[in-house]
Amino acid sequence: MAKSIRVSDRLYLLAEETSQRVHRSLAQQVEHWAELGRALEAAGVTTAQVLEILSGNLRARERLMLKLGLSDQESMYLFPVSLAQQTKVSFPELNKKTS
């Protein structure tokens, strides 16, 4: 059974504009956003984390991917751990004797 609720004018306008672009009714759009919010909260994702990711913060995205178990630390390295372990690094300038 459908119920009426009050929302801010701002939310109403945003939902109305978006619903027209994505071919949903106004009610379907608000329900869609509510479901997304429920899913994020259930996963332990905060509004602040979402806003950081949307602003382009790649580190925030990586932290969230790790938190949700969608990625592991090794997959985020610039090159494979096995290659790093095989590599011998030397710094000849540190071996020179200073006079």
N, C-alpha and C positions, 0 to 999 in steps of 0.2 A: 504494500500500500504506500503510495507516494505521500510525502510530507513536505510542507513548506518550511524553509529556514530563511533567516536574514543573513545577508552577507554584505560586506562593505561595497560601496560604489566602485571602488578601484578593482576589487576582485571580480565583480560582476562584469565590468567592461573588459578586463583581460580575458575572462572566460568567453565572453561573447565574441570578441575578435578572434580568439584562437579557435573556437568551435566552428566558425565560418570557414577558416583556412583549412581545417582538417576534416570538414564535412561531418561534424557531430552536432547533436543538439546541445543547447546550453547545459541542460541537466547531465547529459552524457559526459561533457567536458569536465564539469565539476566533479563528477563521480570518478572519472579517470584520474584527475589530480589527487583526489582523496585516496584512491587505491595505491598510487605511486608513493604517497606519503606514508601510508600504512606499511608498505613493503620496506621502505627505507628505515623506518623506525624499528620494525621487526628485526632487521639486519644489524641494528645498532649504529646506523649512520646518522650523524647529526646534520642539522641545517647548515651549520658553519662549514662542515666538511664538503657538503654539496656546493656551497657558494665558492669555496676555494677551488674546487675542481672546475666549476663553470667559468671561473675567472682565468683559467689556463694554468693553474699551479700543478705542474706535472708531479712534483714530490707528493703533494696531497693525494693525487690520483694513485700513485704507487703505494702509499701507506694504506689507502683504503682497499686496494686490490689485495695486499698482503693480509689485512685484517679479515677480509671476507673469504680468504682461502682461494681466491681466483688466480693467484700467482704465487710463486715462491721467490725467495731472495736471489737464488742463483740465476733465475731467468732474467733478472734485472741488471746483471753485470754487463759491462761493455764487451768483455770477451770471456770465454769459458774458463771455469776454475781449473780444469785439467791443463789448459794451455798455460795459465799463470804458474801452476805448480812445476811445469817443465822448464820454465824460463829462468835463466840465471842472470841476475842483475848485478852489475859491478859499477863502482864509482872510482875510477882510477885516480881522480884528483884527491880523493880522501886517503889514498895509500901513499901519496908523495910525502916525503919528509920535509917539514918546514925548518928553515935555518934561522 
